[in-house]
Amino acid sequence: MKPFEQAGMQQCHYDVPPQQLYPLMLQMLAQSKAFNLKAEGNPPMTCMFSTHVSLYTWGENMMAAVTPDGAGSIVGVSVNAKMSTLFQGSKNRKNIQRFFTELSDFLAFARA
């Protein structure tokens, strides 16, 4: 990723049907200390959320979408910086990874 590049996108497959995964994803975002849930459900099975401002970034706007994939789901996450910085590409990747880590941990806890 180039310095000052603002957008990033990644997908991950989960063995959970979309109708079960989407509400759990919203619940994880509502409880997260790293993300702020801003809007949900328009378009269906999507949500908008953001990260906090830090010393190195003004924060990121993020969007997640859940789509069916066989018996499971694909969650796609895109990120766009509120303001570009030299370290933004690295922050985007870290925030996407943090989202998937928190979602995977939340799903594991929900299944237990």
ZAMARGU-4260 file (C-alpha; in steps of 0.2 Angstrom, whole numbers, plus 5000, padded with zeros to 4 digits):
<rodrens>
0) 5000/5000/5000 | 5007/5017/4996 | 5009/5031/5009 | 4994/5042/5010 | 4983/5029/5002
5) 4967/5030/5011 | 4956/5015/5006 | 4958/4997/5010 | 4947/4981/5009 | 4947/4963/5015
10) 4936/4948/5017 | 4935/4934/5028 | 4924/4918/5028 | 4914/4912/5043 | 4905/4895/5045
15) 4890/4904/5052 | 4874/4908/5042 | 4872/4927/5038 | 4856/4928/5048 | 4865/4923/5064
20) 4882/4932/5060 | 4875/4949/5056 | 4867/4952/5073 | 4882/4945/5082 | 4893/4957/5072
25) 4882/4972/5078 | 4883/4966/5096 | 4902/4964/5095 | 4903/4982/5088 | 4892/4989/5101
30) 4902/4982/5115 | 4919/4985/5107 | 4931/4998/5115 | 4941/5000/5098 | 4926/5004/5087
35) 4910/5015/5087 | 4895/5008/5078 | 4887/5023/5068 | 4873/5015/5057 | 4866/4998/5053
40) 4855/4990/5040 | 4855/5002/5025 | 4858/4993/5014 | 4853/4977/5022 | 4867/4967/5031
45) 4879/4981/5032 | 4885/4993/5045 | 4895/5009/5047 | 4907/5011/5061 | 4923/5021/5065
50) 4939/5020/5075 | 4945/5033/5088 | 4957/5047/5085 | 4975/5044/5091 | 4992/5052/5091
55) 4995/5045/5073 | 4977/5046/5065 | 4961/5056/5065 | 4952/5039/5065 | 4945/5029/5051
60) 4927/5027/5044 | 4924/5008/5041 | 4910/4998/5033 | 4906/4979/5035 | 4895/4969/5024
65) 4889/4951/5027 | 4885/4941/5012 | 4880/4922/5010 | 4893/4910/5005 | 4886/4892/5004
70) 4881/4887/5022 | 4892/4901/5029 | 4895/4920/5027 | 4908/4931/5020 | 4911/4947/5029
75) 4919/4961/5019 | 4927/4976/5028 | 4932/4992/5020 | 4941/5007/5028 | 4944/5025/5023
80) 4954/5037/5033 | 4945/5053/5039 | 4962/5062/5035 | 4977/5055/5027 | 4993/5053/5036
85) 5010/5045/5032 | 5006/5030/5043 | 4988/5028/5036 | 4991/5012/5026 | 4998/5003/5041
90) 4984/5009/5052 | 4970/5003/5040 | 4978/4986/5039 | 4979/4985/5058 | 4961/4991/5061
95) 4954/4978/5048 | 4964/4965/5057 | 4958/4970/5074 | 4940/4970/5067 | 4942/4952/5061
100) 4951/4947/5077 | 4937/4954/5088 | 4923/4946/5078 | 4931/4929/5078 | 4934/4930/5097
105) 4916/4936/5099 | 4909/4922/5089 | 4920/4909/5098 | 4913/4915/5114 | 4895/4916/5108
110) 4896/4898/5102 | 4903/4892/5119
</rodrens>
